[in-house]
Amino acid sequence: MDHALQLRTATPDDRVWIHELRHRVYAEELGQHPVDPSGRLSDGLDGENVYLVAARGETPIGFVSLTPPWVGRYSLDKYLTREELPVLTEEAPFEIRVLTVEERWRSTAAAPLLMYAALRWVAARGGHQVVAMGRRELLDMYLATGLRPVGRTIRSGAVDFEVLGGSVAEIQRTVVQHLGRTLERLRAGLDWRLDVPFAPRADGCEHGGAFFSAVGTDFRTLERRHEVVPADVLDAWYSPSPAVRAVLAQDPGWAARTSPPTGAEGLIAEIAAVRGLPEDSVVVGAGSSDLIFRAFGRWLRPESRVLLLDPSYGEYHHVTERVIGCHVDRLRLSREDDWTVAPARLAEATSGGAYDLVVVVNPNNPTGRHAPADALRAVIEASPERTRWWIDEAYLGYVDPADSLAGLAAVDSRVAVCTSLSKMYALSGMRAAYLVADPETAAELRRWTPPWPVSLPAQIAAVTALRDPGYYAERWARTHVLRGELAAGLAELDGFDSVDEGVANYLSVTLPRGGASAADFVRACRAHDVYLRDLSPMSPAFEGRTVRIAVRDTTENARIVAACRSVLAELAVAPGARSAR
């Protein structure tokens, strides 16, 4: 691929060429800046911007600049105030700018591919919105990607620019629709060296579980399950209780071939008894995602307005924004505030009654922070009548199952509580979850529930698990010990900026700014059969450098630490992006 068109992040040598090309185009050709005797044109954001380069072989022919929101300032700040362009403050966008190609290559695919690469890079860092300055004469190229004018024009030197903006998800859809065949044709001869896959997912939300690429999704090499460490998904490190394993082993053939109770009546009755809830307030499903899709599909429309935590569980963003097409706002959490979901901020954000639905994951995934139920209850009770609340308590058992808002949900028509039985009870493969709502809301959801919503093995396993609280309480307590040991082992390594525990069965590590990306790190760990989760696509708050690690048993945790030690050493010797083709 010596002469293939290459897409890469800029090298130090590229930076010199970028300054020279920028001077030739924006000073000498366009007269936007005065000519500099050095023949180079630099920028005040150069030290913090990201540059993507198109090259023919190793010779650079074009570049595009990206300013991530964590930089804290934009090039547009030089021309417009935040009051004149509030999107810079409200949406935390990524700025795409100075798309520039050498003159002889301007009629090639270099410019469209650079724009596409920029969008893929932004999406891989959790970007939801982009802004750009498009030269008037190139406006059609920007519009073809789905960017739209925001009503502001900028004059810089002798050049007029239109300020453009747009949703990353919508722009990616537009690009794939209009340029899909062209992109696929170009891909065959493209040397793609960015740390993000060339093509976006076309079929839903990105989750963990990449370890199945090693085990085999066709299940022909299941013996590989003993060789990989699946720490990229938050399945329990322990097995279901002995009672669960025993009952499933009694007659697995019968359990496999027999239709379950149509409405999972026994499972509902057991949940209600164990949790002290009315049976008519409980709705069951094949995992939390089943309930999310079913409920949100009934409650929300494209005109609905939704508030999500950011960062938080990605399925909520996917369903509300991508599937239903709601207007989504985000309550942004920050590392500087220890990722805390402050009740006062939540109350302020919801007090005006703008939202049809507010989603709170508690404990939050992936930050691992928990807000006490009493504090959330006070916010909910003070909120406007029109606002519905969805509280996701999938990991509450790691705090205290009694610190739940399920009791409130059973009597307050504005509140629904969703709880997975998969993660806490080691039943992820079975898929079982329940939702608590007032009887009228629950009845409406049951009307839209197909028969046999939970399989017979899952119903048997879940009922039996709920009858063995002592076993699970001991496993949850042991998880805290294992998490502490894993955190201590990782903290001893040379190469992480921080190790952050939280309260659940996962923790996160953050790499230094300016070094390898989380995507590079995760990919390198897979060479050691250790699978971790790159959090970058979930939120810009992670700055493309934070990795989530599920707590495993003592042996697998030791393998995680060993793999991280090796990869940190490898990256220290040979930093830089790896191909993500």
Summary of the structure (lengths in Angstrom):
residues: 581
radius of gyration: 25.6
end to end distance: 13.5
largest distance: 84.5
contacts: 1933
relative contact order: 0.11
helix: 42%
strand: 19%
